[in-house]
Each structure stands twice: as structure tokens, then as C-alpha cells.
Amino acid sequence: MFRNLGFITIISFFLVFSMAVPGMAQEVGEVELEKAAKAYVKIAMISQEFQESVQEVADPEQRQQMQREANDQMVTAVEEADLDVESYNNIMGEISKDEDLAEKFTSKLQEFN
């Protein structure tokens, strides 16, 4: 399932959590990369479920409520991976800027597949 998730998808999940995060570069170690990958796998499943279920809803208010619930679930997924949203965003930002790190991240995702 995750082999089809491209680099654009990684960035799209990064944008879901966009916050005013300082632009400081950080060293991303194996432990942090693994935590981010675990969170990402859960986030991908939540996003897919949301995309499928929201298509069946016409009411804009109900769609917004579903989006809020999906976002809350994504935040919980990050926290269950022993990260906070800011750290996750920073890691994903580093992945988006560093091709070698992105390859390592992709390898981690395949381990969880």
C-alpha cells in the first residue's frame, strides 16, 4: 500500500500539520526517523479513510466536523509515536529537503508495510 505513496504525499501530510514552526534545521537520527515513519503510516491510513468517507457527505458542516476529527486522529497518531506535532513537522521538513533522508524514510515505511 505504501509503495505508491510518493514524495508529494509526504509533503501533503507535512502540510496537514503546518504551524508556525521555526525554520531551524535539525539532525534527524534513526530513532526520530522511525518514530516519524510510524506516525506517517497511521496518518496515511487516517487520511485514506477520511478521503473515502468524506466523498459520501454533502453537508459542508458535517464535512468540516469530519476534517476536525481526522486532524485530531492524526495528532494522536503523532503523539502515540512518541513525538509532538512540532517535532514531526520538523522531521518531515528535513525529509523534504534532504534526498538521502527521504530515501531512509521511504525504507522505514517499507519496513512497516
RAJO-V587898 format. One record per pair of residues at least 12 apart in sequence whose ideal C-beta (glycine too) atoms are under 10 Angstrom apart, sorted by sequence separation. I is the first residue (numbers start at 1). GAP is how many residues later the second one is. D is the distance in Angstrom with one decimal. If there is no record, write none. Layout:
i:I gap:GAP d:D
i:I gap:GAP d:D
//
This chain:
i:54 gap:12 d:5.4
i:50 gap:13 d:9.9
i:53 gap:13 d:6.7
i:54 gap:13 d:7.4
i:75 gap:13 d:9.1
i:92 gap:13 d:8.7
i:74 gap:14 d:9.4
i:91 gap:14 d:8.5
i:50 gap:16 d:6.5
i:54 gap:16 d:8.3
i:49 gap:17 d:10.0
i:50 gap:17 d:7.3
i:53 gap:17 d:8.9
i:50 gap:19 d:8.2
i:51 gap:19 d:9.1
i:50 gap:20 d:4.1
i:49 gap:21 d:7.8
i:50 gap:21 d:9.1
i:17 gap:22 d:9.9
i:46 gap:23 d:9.4
i:47 gap:23 d:7.0
i:50 gap:23 d:8.4
i:46 gap:24 d:5.7
i:49 gap:24 d:8.9
i:50 gap:24 d:9.1
i:46 gap:25 d:9.0
i:10 gap:26 d:9.9
i:13 gap:26 d:9.0
i:14 gap:26 d:9.5
i:17 gap:26 d:8.8
i:46 gap:26 d:9.6
i:47 gap:26 d:9.5
i:13 gap:27 d:6.4
i:16 gap:27 d:7.5
i:43 gap:27 d:9.4
i:46 gap:27 d:4.8
i:47 gap:27 d:7.5
i:45 gap:28 d:9.4
i:46 gap:28 d:5.5
i:14 gap:29 d:9.9
i:10 gap:30 d:7.3
i:13 gap:30 d:5.2
i:16 gap:30 d:9.7
i:43 gap:30 d:8.5
i:44 gap:30 d:9.8
i:46 gap:30 d:9.1
i:9 gap:31 d:9.2
i:13 gap:31 d:7.1
i:16 gap:31 d:7.7
i:42 gap:31 d:8.2
i:43 gap:31 d:5.0
i:46 gap:31 d:6.5
i:42 gap:32 d:7.8
i:43 gap:32 d:9.5
i:45 gap:32 d:8.6
i:13 gap:33 d:9.6
i:44 gap:33 d:9.5
i:10 gap:34 d:9.5
i:13 gap:34 d:6.9
i:40 gap:34 d:10.0
i:42 gap:34 d:8.5
i:43 gap:34 d:5.4
i:2 gap:35 d:9.5
i:5 gap:35 d:8.5
i:9 gap:35 d:7.4
i:12 gap:35 d:8.2
i:39 gap:35 d:8.3
i:42 gap:35 d:3.7
i:43 gap:35 d:7.5
i:5 gap:36 d:9.5
i:39 gap:36 d:9.7
i:41 gap:36 d:8.5
i:42 gap:36 d:8.4
i:39 gap:37 d:9.7
i:40 gap:37 d:8.5
i:2 gap:38 d:8.6
i:9 gap:38 d:8.7
i:39 gap:38 d:5.2
i:40 gap:38 d:9.1
i:42 gap:38 d:7.3
i:43 gap:38 d:9.5
i:2 gap:39 d:6.8
i:5 gap:39 d:6.2
i:38 gap:39 d:8.3
i:39 gap:39 d:4.6
i:42 gap:39 d:7.5
i:1 gap:40 d:9.2
i:38 gap:40 d:9.4
i:39 gap:40 d:8.5
i:41 gap:40 d:9.1
i:39 gap:41 d:7.5
i:40 gap:41 d:8.6
i:2 gap:42 d:6.6
i:5 gap:42 d:10.0
i:36 gap:42 d:8.5
i:38 gap:42 d:8.1
i:39 gap:42 d:3.8
i:1 gap:43 d:7.9
i:2 gap:43 d:9.7
i:5 gap:43 d:9.9
i:35 gap:43 d:8.8
i:38 gap:43 d:4.4
i:39 gap:43 d:9.0
i:1 gap:44 d:8.6
i:37 gap:44 d:8.4
i:38 gap:44 d:8.7
i:39 gap:44 d:6.1
i:35 gap:45 d:9.8
i:36 gap:45 d:7.1
i:38 gap:45 d:8.9
i:43 gap:45 d:8.9
i:35 gap:46 d:4.6
i:39 gap:46 d:9.7
i:1 gap:47 d:8.5
i:34 gap:47 d:8.6
i:35 gap:47 d:5.6
i:36 gap:47 d:6.7
i:34 gap:48 d:9.9
i:35 gap:48 d:5.2
i:39 gap:48 d:9.8
i:40 gap:48 d:8.5
i:32 gap:49 d:9.9
i:39 gap:49 d:5.9
i:32 gap:50 d:9.6
i:16 gap:51 d:9.9
i:31 gap:51 d:9.1
i:32 gap:51 d:7.7
i:36 gap:51 d:8.3
i:40 gap:51 d:9.5
i:35 gap:52 d:8.3
i:36 gap:52 d:6.0
i:39 gap:52 d:9.1
i:40 gap:52 d:8.0
i:35 gap:53 d:8.2
i:36 gap:53 d:9.8
i:39 gap:53 d:9.4
i:16 gap:54 d:8.8
i:17 gap:54 d:8.4
i:36 gap:54 d:9.4
i:37 gap:54 d:9.5
i:16 gap:55 d:6.9
i:32 gap:55 d:7.4
i:36 gap:55 d:4.4
i:40 gap:55 d:9.4
i:32 gap:56 d:9.3
i:35 gap:56 d:8.0
i:36 gap:56 d:6.7
i:17 gap:57 d:7.2
i:16 gap:58 d:6.2
i:17 gap:58 d:7.6
i:32 gap:58 d:9.0
i:33 gap:58 d:7.1
i:36 gap:58 d:9.4
i:37 gap:58 d:9.8
i:16 gap:59 d:9.6
i:28 gap:59 d:9.8
i:32 gap:59 d:5.7
i:36 gap:59 d:7.6
i:13 gap:61 d:7.8
i:17 gap:61 d:7.4
i:26 gap:61 d:8.5
i:33 gap:61 d:9.3
i:28 gap:62 d:8.2
i:29 gap:62 d:9.9
i:32 gap:62 d:9.2
i:33 gap:62 d:8.1
i:28 gap:63 d:5.4
i:21 gap:64 d:8.9
i:22 gap:64 d:8.8
i:26 gap:64 d:5.5
i:28 gap:64 d:9.7
i:21 gap:65 d:5.7
i:25 gap:65 d:8.6
i:26 gap:65 d:7.7
i:28 gap:65 d:9.7
i:40 gap:65 d:7.9
i:44 gap:65 d:8.6
i:19 gap:66 d:6.7
i:20 gap:66 d:9.6
i:21 gap:66 d:9.5
i:24 gap:66 d:7.6
i:28 gap:66 d:5.0
i:18 gap:67 d:9.9
i:19 gap:67 d:6.8
i:21 gap:67 d:9.9
i:23 gap:67 d:9.4
i:26 gap:67 d:8.7
i:27 gap:67 d:8.4
i:28 gap:67 d:7.4
i:37 gap:67 d:9.2
i:41 gap:67 d:9.2
i:17 gap:68 d:5.3
i:21 gap:68 d:5.1
i:22 gap:68 d:8.5
i:25 gap:68 d:8.5
i:26 gap:68 d:6.3
i:33 gap:68 d:7.4
i:37 gap:68 d:6.1
i:40 gap:68 d:8.6
i:41 gap:68 d:6.6
i:16 gap:69 d:9.9
i:17 gap:69 d:8.7
i:21 gap:69 d:6.4
i:24 gap:69 d:9.6
i:25 gap:69 d:6.7
i:36 gap:69 d:7.0
i:37 gap:69 d:8.9
i:40 gap:69 d:6.6
i:19 gap:70 d:6.4
i:23 gap:70 d:8.1
i:28 gap:70 d:8.1
i:34 gap:70 d:9.7
i:37 gap:70 d:8.8
i:38 gap:70 d:8.3
i:41 gap:70 d:9.8
i:42 gap:70 d:9.6
i:17 gap:71 d:6.3
i:18 gap:71 d:7.2
i:33 gap:71 d:6.0
i:34 gap:71 d:9.5
i:37 gap:71 d:3.7
i:38 gap:71 d:9.5
i:41 gap:71 d:4.9
i:17 gap:72 d:5.2
i:21 gap:72 d:7.4
i:25 gap:72 d:8.1
i:33 gap:72 d:5.9
i:36 gap:72 d:8.0
i:37 gap:72 d:5.3
i:40 gap:72 d:8.7
i:41 gap:72 d:8.0
i:16 gap:73 d:9.6
i:25 gap:73 d:9.4
i:28 gap:73 d:6.0
i:35 gap:73 d:9.6
i:36 gap:73 d:9.7
i:37 gap:73 d:9.3
i:38 gap:73 d:9.9
i:14 gap:74 d:8.3
i:15 gap:74 d:9.4
i:30 gap:74 d:8.1
i:33 gap:74 d:9.2
i:34 gap:74 d:5.7
i:37 gap:74 d:7.6
i:38 gap:74 d:6.7
i:13 gap:75 d:9.1
i:14 gap:75 d:6.4
i:17 gap:75 d:7.8
i:18 gap:75 d:10.0
i:33 gap:75 d:5.8
i:37 gap:75 d:6.3
i:13 gap:76 d:10.0
i:14 gap:76 d:9.8
i:16 gap:76 d:9.8
i:28 gap:76 d:8.6
i:14 gap:77 d:9.0
i:15 gap:77 d:9.0
i:28 gap:77 d:8.7
i:34 gap:77 d:8.4
i:14 gap:78 d:3.8
i:30 gap:78 d:8.7
i:34 gap:78 d:9.1
i:13 gap:79 d:7.0
i:14 gap:79 d:6.6
i:11 gap:81 d:7.7
i:14 gap:81 d:8.0
i:15 gap:81 d:10.0
i:10 gap:82 d:6.7
i:11 gap:82 d:9.4
i:14 gap:82 d:6.4
i:11 gap:84 d:8.8
i:10 gap:85 d:6.4
i:11 gap:85 d:5.5
i:10 gap:86 d:6.8
i:7 gap:88 d:8.8
i:7 gap:89 d:7.7
i:7 gap:92 d:9.4
i:10 gap:92 d:7.4
i:7 gap:95 d:6.4
i:10 gap:95 d:7.4
i:10 gap:96 d:8.6
i:7 gap:98 d:9.6
i:7 gap:99 d:8.5
i:10 gap:99 d:9.0
i:6 gap:100 d:9.6
i:5 gap:101 d:8.7
i:3 gap:103 d:8.9
i:2 gap:104 d:8.6
i:5 gap:104 d:7.2
i:3 gap:106 d:8.5
i:2 gap:107 d:4.9
i:3 gap:107 d:7.1
i:1 gap:108 d:9.9
i:2 gap:108 d:6.8
i:5 gap:108 d:9.8
i:2 gap:109 d:10.0
i:2 gap:110 d:7.4
i:3 gap:110 d:7.1
i:2 gap:111 d:4.9
i:1 gap:112 d:6.5
//
